[in-house]
Amino acid sequence: MLSVIVPARNEEDCIEACLRSLAVQSEPGWDLGREWEILLVNDASTDRTRALAAAIPGVTVLDAPPPEPGWTGKANACMAGVRAARGQWLLFTDADTVHEPGHLSLAITEAERHHVEMLSYSPRQIVHGFWQRALMPLVFSELASAYPPAKVNDPAHRTAAANGQFLLVRREAYEKIGGHAAVMDFVLEDVALANLAKRRKVGLRFRYAPEAVAAHMYRDFQAMWQGWTKNLALLFGNALALAAWRLLDLVLLLGLPFGAWAVYRLNPHVWYWAVFLLLWLRTLLRFYRRVSRSNFAAKDCMLAPVGLPLFAAMLWQSWFDHTVKKRVVWKGRTLESANR
């Protein structure tokens, strides 16, 4: 019924947690190895990823062939998994995910209930360290604004989105849209697949699913910088304009209280400095209202203003890499970019 495909390249720090969370799924009437399977596709890892995966009972380990010219490593690894898969449903999930018990069958039931052939979840994001907590709510609040699920799930609307951390698709629909061969050179292959699904009238559903899956995307600052600069310019229509708006937020959040204080020093009449204070409160309310769309904890959202300069810097770097350099680096590979 189901083939779970996990592409992995140098993921020794998280692959065990991912695969064990899958292997212990208590699916009623499902026998691992018969009704469903777990395929780990090793994408030329140079660490212990393959050995760790091979030690987990129920996991089939495959080695992806070297990618042919024009293919990204991830698309190539996913395609290798599909070739070996036996399921009528295919679940592509990243090595940095952890799956809650019993939710694989529920995902298929949800797709069938909503009459869709592609279902994608946005996982609950696990963050550690100051800069992750300050930055990630900003990124995910912008994603929630750019890709609102109501529009993504509306067949009449052009907006399409999917998250490669959990992307379930019926095999027949996957083949109809051309599979990963159709998005072989896309840096964001998950969003590209969703766009194909929308254009070719394949039912698509996308939602935040904290009860089903969690993800810890980045283990350190360098990985976070490299990961988001790889993606941001592709996710948002005008990265430079967005960077400018977020810097304006920073200026207003910092400048309006100072302006209120300066005006009060010049003229303590309440109506002069109160105008600055009211503008600041309005700016603060609008800022946190937007950040709350990220689905992060309130304590993380409170740190978001501190992350504004970093977010703007990442947006600029992403624009520069994709528009000027026309290449990005990820996991030791250089990916050519055509803003796709």
Residue pairs with C-beta under 8 A, 6 or more apart in sequence:
1 30
1 35
1 36
1 87
1 88
1 89
1 108
2 30
2 35
2 36
2 37
2 87
2 88
2 89
2 90
2 91
2 104
2 108
3 36
3 37
3 39
3 81
3 85
3 86
3 87
3 89
3 90
3 91
4 22
4 36
4 37
4 38
4 39
4 91
4 93
4 104
5 39
5 41
5 78
5 81
5 82
5 85
5 90
5 91
5 92
5 93
6 15
6 18
6 19
6 22
6 38
6 39
6 40
6 41
6 81
6 93
6 94
6 95
7 41
7 43
7 64
7 74
7 77
7 78
7 81
7 92
7 94
7 95
8 15
8 40
8 41
8 42
8 43
8 45
8 49
8 53
8 77
8 95
9 42
9 43
9 44
9 45
9 49
9 73
9 74
9 77
9 331
10 45
10 46
10 47
10 49
10 331
10 332
11 18
11 45
11 47
11 49
11 95
11 96
12 45
12 47
12 48
12 49
12 52
13 219
14 95
14 96
14 216
14 219
15 40
15 49
15 52
15 53
15 95
16 52
16 53
16 56
17 98
18 93
18 94
18 95
18 96
18 97
18 98
18 99
19 38
19 40
19 53
19 56
19 59
20 56
21 97
21 98
21 99
21 100
22 38
22 59
22 93
22 99
22 104
23 32
23 38
23 56
23 57
23 58
23 59
24 101
25 32
25 99
25 101
25 102
25 103
25 104
26 101
26 102
27 35
27 36
27 102
27 104
27 105
28 105
29 35
30 36
30 105
32 38
32 58
33 58
36 87
36 104
37 60
37 85
37 86
37 87
38 58
38 59
38 60
39 59
39 60
39 62
39 81
39 84
39 85
40 50
40 53
40 59
40 60
40 61
40 62
41 62
41 63
41 64
41 77
41 78
41 80
41 81
42 49
42 50
42 53
42 61
42 62
42 63
42 64
42 77
43 64
43 73
43 74
43 76
43 77
44 64
44 66
44 73
49 95
50 61
50 63
53 59
53 61
54 61
60 84
62 80
62 81
62 84
64 73
64 76
64 77
64 80
65 76
65 80
67 73
67 75
67 76
68 76
70 184
70 185
71 79
71 184
71 185
72 184
72 185
72 186
72 187
72 189
72 335
73 331
73 333
74 164
74 189
75 180
75 183
75 184
75 185
75 186
75 189
76 180
76 184
78 92
78 180
78 189
79 179
79 180
79 181
79 184
81 92
82 90
82 174
82 179
82 180
85 171
87 171
88 170
88 171
88 172
89 108
89 111
89 168
89 169
89 170
89 171
90 168
90 169
90 170
90 171
90 174
91 104
91 107
91 166
91 167
91 168
92 164
92 166
92 167
92 168
92 169
92 190
93 99
93 165
93 166
93 167
93 213
94 164
94 165
94 215
96 165
96 215
96 216
96 217
97 123
97 165
97 166
97 213
97 214
97 215
98 213
98 214
98 215
98 216
99 212
99 213
100 211
100 212
100 213
100 214
103 211
103 212
103 213
106 212
107 119
107 121
107 166
107 168
107 212
108 168
110 119
110 205
111 117
111 118
111 119
111 168
111 170
111 205
114 203
114 205
115 203
116 202
116 203
116 204
116 205
117 169
117 170
117 172
117 173
117 197
117 202
117 203
117 204
118 162
118 167
118 168
118 169
118 170
118 173
118 193
118 194
118 197
118 202
118 203
118 204
118 205
119 167
119 168
119 169
119 204
119 205
119 206
120 161
120 162
120 163
120 166
120 167
120 168
120 190
120 194
120 204
120 205
120 206
121 163
121 165
121 166
121 206
121 207
121 208
121 209
121 212
121 213
122 143
122 163
122 165
122 166
122 206
122 207
122 208
122 209
122 295
123 163
123 165
123 166
123 209
123 210
123 212
123 213
123 214
123 215
124 209
124 210
124 213
124 214
124 215
124 295
125 136
125 140
125 214
125 215
125 216
125 217
125 295
125 296
126 214
126 215
126 216
127 133
127 136
127 216
127 296
127 300
128 216
129 220
129 221
130 303
131 221
131 224
131 307
131 310
132 218
132 224
133 299
133 300
133 303
134 300
134 303
134 304
134 306
134 307
134 310
135 224
135 228
135 307
135 310
135 311
135 314
136 294
136 296
136 300
137 291
137 294
137 296
137 300
137 301
137 303
137 304
137 307
138 246
138 291
138 294
138 304
138 307
138 308
138 311
139 228
139 232
139 294
139 311
140 293
140 294
140 295
140 296
141 290
141 291
141 292
141 293
141 294
141 304
142 235
142 236
142 242
143 235
144 293
144 294
144 295
145 290
145 293
146 235
146 236
146 237
147 159
147 161
147 206
148 159
149 206
149 207
149 208
151 157
151 159
152 159
152 160
152 161
152 194
152 204
152 205
152 206
153 204
153 205
153 206
153 207
155 198
155 201
155 203
155 204
158 198
160 191
160 194
160 195
160 197
160 198
160 204
161 191
161 194
161 206
162 190
162 191
162 193
162 194
162 197
162 204
162 206
163 190
163 206
164 189
164 190
165 213
165 215
166 209
166 212
166 213
167 190
167 193
169 193
169 197
173 197
173 202
173 203
176 200
176 202
177 193
177 196
177 197
177 200
177 202
178 196
180 189
180 193
182 192
182 193
182 196
183 189
183 192
183 193
183 196
185 336
185 338
185 340
186 192
186 340
187 230
187 231
187 234
187 328
187 335
187 337
187 340
188 231
188 234
188 235
188 340
191 234
191 235
192 340
194 204
194 206
196 202
197 203
197 204
198 204
208 295
210 295
217 224
217 227
218 224
218 227
225 314
225 317
226 329
226 330
227 330
228 314
228 318
229 314
229 317
229 318
229 321
229 328
230 318
230 321
230 328
230 329
230 330
230 335
231 318
232 239
232 314
232 315
232 318
233 239
233 315
233 318
233 319
233 321
233 322
233 323
233 339
234 318
234 322
234 339
234 340
236 242
236 315
239 315
239 316
239 318
239 319
240 315
240 316
240 319
242 315
243 311
243 312
243 313
243 315
243 316
243 319
244 312
246 308
246 311
246 312
246 315
247 308
247 309
247 312
249 283
249 287
249 305
249 308
250 305
250 308
250 309
250 312
252 279
252 280
252 283
253 280
253 283
253 284
253 287
253 305
253 308
256 276
256 277
256 279
256 280
256 283
257 276
257 277
257 280
259 276
260 273
260 274
260 276
260 277
260 280
261 273
263 272
263 273
263 276
264 272
264 273
266 272
267 273
287 304
287 305
288 301
288 304
291 301
291 304
292 301
294 301
321 327
321 328
321 337
322 328
322 337
322 339
323 339
325 337
326 336
326 337
326 338
327 334
327 335
327 336
327 337
328 334
328 335
328 337
329 335
